[in-house]
Structures are given as C-alpha cells and as structure tokens.
Amino acid sequence: MTRVAIIGNGVAGATAALHIARHPNYSVTLISDETPYFFARTALMYVYMGHIRASDLKPYPDTLWDKYHIQRIHDRVTDIDFQHKHLHLAEGNTIPYDILILATGSIPHRIDWPGIHLDRVGYLYHLQDLHRLEHWTPHIRHAVIVGGGLIGIELAEMLRSRHKQVTFLVRESHFWNIVLSDSEAQLIDQHIREHGVDLRLNTELEEIVDDGSGKVGAVRTSSGDLIPCQYVGITIGVKPNVQWLRDSHLHIDTGIVVDEFLRTNIEDVYAIGDCAQLQHTAPYRRPIEPVWYTAREMGQCVAATITGNPTPYRQGLWYNSAKFFDIEYQTYGYVPPHPDPETDDFLWQDPPHYRSLRIHYRRDNHAILGINALGLRLRQEQCHQWIQQATPLPEVISQLPLAAFDPEGNTSYLRDIQQYFQAQFYTTNSP
C-alpha cells in the first residue's frame, strides 16, 4: 500500500485526495490545521450575508471521506523530515509517507503598519477570519478596508449588507486598475460609491490608532485624515504559504518551484495550488495563480501522475470571474489594462446599466487575444474558441449572439455593440 500524505485540504489538496483514493493500493492522509473538512473558501462572504448556511460551505458530505477511507487529521505540520519521509505534527504525532503532496495554499500579505496587531484588525481568507468578523460585527459602526482587490470589494459588500459604514482605501488611481482599464475601473468606482462606500483613491494606510483599550479606534491615512472606526480589514493580496519551509532543501522562490508534472526538486514530493510556482508558463500566464479552478486542475493532474498515468499540468487559456456588488465580471484570454504598440482594444460601454465589453486584439491582423465583460454574461466555450482560433475582431462582433448568455433573455445590447463597432472600428482602421 502506497501511503500518500497531503498537507492542506483546500480545493487542490481535497481534489487530489479524492482522485487518488479511488485507486486501489493507495492510502490517503489529509492534514490541515484550518478545519477538519474541505470547504468552499469563495463562499465565505455568502455565509456572512445570510445567503447560505455555514454547513453549506462543505461541497461534499462527511460520509464521502469515509467511503474512500481518507484519513483526515486536524493538526498543524511543524516539520518535515524529507530524508526519512516523516511529518511531525504540533500535537506530537508523527506521520510516515511514501509520497507527499504540498497543498499549503496562500496566506494574506501583511505589512508592519503601526497598530497592525490591535484587536479587530482582520483578514478574509481563513474560516477563522469569518468567525472573528462575526464576533466583532455587533461592535462595528464604521469599518475601514485597506487594499483595492477582489477580497476587498467582497468585504465591503459583506459589511454593507449589515448596514455598516465602510471606507475603502485604495492606493491606486482607480479600483483594481492593475487588471482593469481606466474606463472599466471608473465604472466600478462609481458603482462602489453608489452602494454607500466611501471610496478613497490614491490613499494609503499610515497607522491604525489604539482606542485606549487595545482595540481599533481609528486609522490615519497618507492624506493626513484621521478616520474613526472599530474594525480594519486588510485585503492587500495573498502570497504562497511557504515561509515555514524555507529552511528545508525544497527549491523555493516566491512559491515552491515545480515542473510540468508538479514535481519539486525532492523525489516523491509534489506541490499544487496556490503554493506552487511553475518553472515554465504558457503565454500570458503567471507562474503562481491563486485561483480556485487552477488549484482544482492541479489536484486532478497530480493524482493521475501519482496513480500511474503521468499527466502534465497545462495552463491553457486564462479565464476568471468575479462580482463587484451587482456587476458580474468575466475575463478570457489576455486582456492587459493597457494595449502595447502591437495591440489595441475595442471598448463598448453602457454606463447607465453598468455594462462594458472590451476586446483586446492584434493591430496587424485584428485577431483577438482576450475579452473582458462587465455586467453581461458570455459563454466560456465560445469565447475560448474565438481566442484559440485567432478569430478577427469583425467576425467576433458579427458572431456575438453565439456567446450571449442571459437567463432572462436580455440581449438587446448586442445590436448596440454591433452598431457602435461599425461606427468606430472602420472609421479608425480605414486607409
């Protein structure tokens, strides 16, 4: 019996465990100090907002793990003896293994601001973060969120759902403009403010002020403002959870470096999910991508490799989705915030309805490279087909109805996009 130990029971570790355990002659031990079960991390906000129950966070019934004889250990791995293949746990136990999968995930970025260790300074990543926020909520009248990314806007929506005053500090000139174009970001800026959030751009946190009892009492900003508050949410991104492994013989850069089969430099040791850093990347992709679907795919690939079917992990075309209060966001392929000399953007916007479509394409042959959609839904398969086939932009516009997806059938905007394209594109690109 081949003993497989997996550190981390997020989507990467849990997926690998379930796929490996289906094969005979493999025993699986899944270890995590966060929870004794796998839960949907992206759904934390919906528990707080009352849309789902805490029990609904578990995608699988507890009986599934028993069905496949997966041993779950709720404990923290403090040390790994790679030479003798042993894991040492905080409670004193030792776990032997034949194959080890590191799926340790991410941890929030932290900056050593004055006051960062005060009570009611929180994050939104672990299940424990949600529990702490729930405990603090009755004492919160005004919250300050620091950091202009996806977790930050989720936290803003959560707190506004409980009718808390929210100030959102974003150091950039617009929300998330390291990903969105200025025009797209301005649309989201306006939407955030219309939901009662005090959005302060070009503003950084300088200090968290003690209220005199060890709790958050205010923040001081780079603009010199003192903002009274009872909670500070730090949402400045995440990084691979690998610091505790840096003194080992693992090859670690920002994350744990792996090859296309997700193997580390140590024999019989693999790394998957947010903690893994690919040696080689696909065009326009990053070596570390802390996204749910990439972690799941890594879990599937490493399980196949370990159980006798070597399967390389291929990044393929990028896609992602999110939600900014009421605005849905989808992105496919390569869509940088700003074009380079060889590329350009077609941008259509409908500000009153908070809708936007941006298609990034090559200047020479007009082949599309990627698509951003705000406030309208597109079919993933169709978008990927256009990008993979390097379909010219005019053909994509004429075929837009193939990609339109709206359960209410509201696709009247398609004609507006096509008419706008005819007026703008051929005028701009005429000889």
Residue, then its C-alpha position, 0 to 999 in steps of 0.5 A: m500500500t502506497r501511503v500518500a500524505i497531503i498537507g492542506n485540504g483546500v480545493a487542490g489538496a481535497t481534489a487530489a485526495l479524492h482522485i487518488a483514493r479511488h485507486p486501489n493500493y493507495s492510502v490517503t492522509l489529509i492534514s490541515d490545521e484550518t478545519p477538519y473538512f474541505f470547504a468552499r473558501t469563495a463562499l465565505m462572504y455568502v455565509y456572512m450575508g445570510h445567503i447560505r448556511a455555514s454547513d453549506l460551505k462543505p461541497y461534499p458530505d462527511t460520509l464521502w471521506d469515509k467511503y474512500h477511507i481518507q484519513r483526515i487529521h486536524d493538526r498543524v505540520t511543524d516539520i518535515d523530515f524529507q530524508h526519512k519521509h516523516l511529518h511531525l505534527a504540533e500535537g506530537n504525532t508523527i506521520p510516515y509517507d511514501i509520497l507527499i503532496l504540498a497543498t499549503g495554499s496562500i496566506p494574506h500579505r501583511i505589512d508592519w503598519p503601526g497598530i497592525h496587531l490591535d484587536r479587530v484588525g482582520y483578514l478574509y481568507h481563513l474560516q477563522d477570519l469569518h468567525r472573528l468578523e462575526h464576533w466583532t460585527p455587533h461592535i462595528r459602526h464604521a469599518v475601514i478596508v485597506g487594499g483595492g482587490l477582489i477580497g476587498i470589494e467582497l468585504a465591503e459588500m459583506l459589511r454593507s449588507r449589515h448596514k455598516q459604514v465602510t471606507f475603502l482605501v485604495r492606493e491606486s488611481h482607480f479600483w483594481n486598475i492593475v487588471l482593469s482599464d481606466s474606463e472599466a475601473q471608473l465604472i466600478d468606482q462609481h458603482i462602489r460609491e453608489h452602494g454607500v462606500d466611501l471610496r478613497l483613491n490614491t490613499e494609503l494606510e499610515e497607522i491604525v490608532d489604539d482606542g485606549s483599550g487595545k482595540v481599533g479606534a481609528v486609522r490615519t491615512s497618507s492624506g493626513d485624515l484621521i478616520p474613526c472606526q472599530y474594525v480594519g480589514i486588510t485585503i492587500g493580496v495573498k502570497p504562497n504559504v511557504q515561509w515555514l519551509r524555507d529552511s528545508h532543501l525544497h527549491i523555493d522562490t516566491g512559491i515552491v518551484v515545480d515542473e510540468f508534472l508538479r514535481t519539486n526538486i525532492e523525489d516523491v514530493y509534489a506541490i499544487g495550488d496556490c503554493a506552487q510556482l511553475q518553472h515554465t508558463a504558457p503565454y500570458r500566464r503567471p507562474i503562481e495563480p491563486v485561483w480556485y479552478t487552477a488549484r482544482e486542475m492541479g489536484q486532478c493532474v497530480a493524482a493521475t501522475i501519482t496513480g500511474n498515468p503521468t499527466p502534465y499540468r497545462q495552463g491553457l487559456w486564462y479565464n476568471s470571474a468575479k462580482f463587484f456588488d451587482i456587476e458580474y465580471q468575466t475575463y478570457g484570454y489576455v486582456p492587459p489594462h493597457p494595449d502595447p504598440e502591437t495591440d489595441d482594444f475595442l471598448w463598448q460601454d453602457p454606463p447607465h446599466y453598468r455594462s462594458l465589453r472590451i476586446h483586446y486584439r492584434r493591430d496587424n491582423h485584428a485577431i483577438l487575444g482576450i475579452n473582458a465583460l462587465g455586467l453581461r454574461l458570455r459563454q466560456e466555450q465560445c469565447h475560448q474558441w474565438i481566442q484559440q482560433a485567432t478569430p478577427l475582431p469583425e467576425v467576433i462582433s458579427q458572431l456575438p449572439l453565439a456567446a450571449f448568455d442571459p437567463e432572462g433573455n436580455t440581449s438587446y445590447l448586442r445590436d448596440i455593440q454591433q452598431y457602435f463597432q461599425a461606427q468606430f472600428y472602420t472609421t479608425n482602421s480605414p486607409 
